[in-house]
Amino acid sequence: QVQLVESGGGLVQAGGSLRLSCALSGRTLSRYRVNWFRQAPGKEREFVAGIIWGGGTTYYRDSVKGRFTISADSAKNTVHLQMNSLKPEDTVVYYCAASYAGNTYWGQGTQVTVSS
């Protein structure tokens, strides 16, 4: 069992930055892939970025490449999503999820609002 708690969402102007954090607790975290997803009302949840905890390999959706950076702080069991050059279309709820061996655990989500 893994527990995830997101933080760092809020209101920012277009072009600004936010850093989301996902604090994880549980056993054998180094085996997990941790992903950030986002979901707008009435739309499907979409992948944003991911990191393999043990090796550090990262993945991004095309629309955030060059703007978002995912990183893992092993000492604090936390995964960060640094979001720069934010756009109004980035306004959605962001979720982190940890996956391993067919199991996926989700956080509660954090709202990001980008004003134009």
C-alpha positions in Angstrom: 0.0 0.0 0.0 1.3 3.5 -0.9 -0.2 6.7 0.2 0.2 9.9 -1.9 -0.5 13.5 -0.9 -0.2 16.3 -3.5 0.4 19.9 -2.6 1.5 23.1 -4.3 -1.4 24.0 -6.5 -2.9 27.4 -6.7 -3.6 30.5 -8.8 -0.9 31.9 -11.1 -0.9 34.3 -14.0 -0.1 33.1 -17.5 3.7 32.8 -17.9 4.2 32.1 -14.3 5.4 29.0 -12.4 4.3 26.5 -9.8 5.9 23.5 -8.2 3.7 20.6 -7.4 4.8 18.1 -4.8 3.7 14.5 -4.2 4.7 13.0 -0.9 4.7 9.3 -0.9 4.7 6.8 2.0 4.9 3.1 1.9 7.3 0.3 1.3 9.7 -0.4 -1.6 9.1 3.0 -3.2 12.2 2.6 -5.4 10.3 0.0 -7.5 7.5 2.4 -8.4 7.0 4.6 -11.4 5.4 7.9 -10.3 3.3 9.8 -12.8 1.5 13.1 -12.9 -1.9 13.2 -14.6 -4.4 16.0 -15.0 -8.1 16.1 -15.6 -10.4 18.8 -16.8 -14.1 18.7 -16.0 -15.9 16.4 -18.4 -12.7 15.1 -19.9 -10.6 12.0 -19.5 -7.6 12.1 -17.2 -4.4 12.6 -19.3 -0.8 11.7 -18.6 1.5 14.7 -18.0 4.9 13.4 -16.8 6.4 10.4 -15.2 9.6 9.2 -13.5 11.0 5.8 -12.6 12.0 6.2 -9.1 14.9 3.8 -9.1 16.6 4.8 -12.4 15.4 8.4 -12.8 14.2 8.0 -16.4 11.6 10.7 -17.1 8.7 10.9 -19.6 6.6 13.9 -20.7 3.6 14.5 -22.9 4.5 16.6 -25.9 2.6 19.7 -24.9 4.6 20.2 -21.7 8.1 19.3 -22.9 10.5 22.1 -22.2 8.1 23.7 -19.7 7.6 21.0 -17.0 10.2 19.1 -15.2 9.6 16.0 -13.0 12.1 15.1 -10.3 12.4 12.8 -7.3 13.8 13.5 -3.9 14.6 10.1 -2.5 15.6 11.5 0.9 12.1 13.0 1.4 10.1 10.4 -0.6 8.7 13.2 -2.7 8.2 13.7 -6.4 8.1 17.3 -7.7 6.6 18.7 -10.9 8.1 22.1 -11.7 5.8 23.9 -14.1 7.1 26.9 -15.9 5.6 29.2 -18.6 2.1 28.2 -17.6 -0.8 28.7 -20.0 -4.5 29.0 -19.3 -5.0 25.6 -20.8 -2.9 24.1 -18.0 -5.9 25.0 -15.7 -7.0 21.6 -14.4 -6.7 19.3 -11.3 -3.4 17.5 -11.2 -3.0 14.1 -9.7 0.0 12.0 -8.9 -0.1 8.2 -9.1 2.4 5.5 -8.1 2.4 2.2 -10.1 4.1 -1.1 -9.7 3.3 -4.7 -10.5 -0.2 -3.9 -11.8 -1.2 -1.8 -8.8 -1.8 2.0 -9.0 -2.3 4.3 -6.1 -3.7 7.8 -6.5 -3.5 11.0 -4.6 -6.4 13.3 -4.0 -5.5 15.9 -6.6 -4.5 19.6 -6.4 -6.1 22.4 -8.4 -4.0 24.6 -10.7 -5.6 27.7 -12.1 -3.8 29.9 -14.7 -5.3 33.3 -15.4 -4.9 35.0 -18.7 
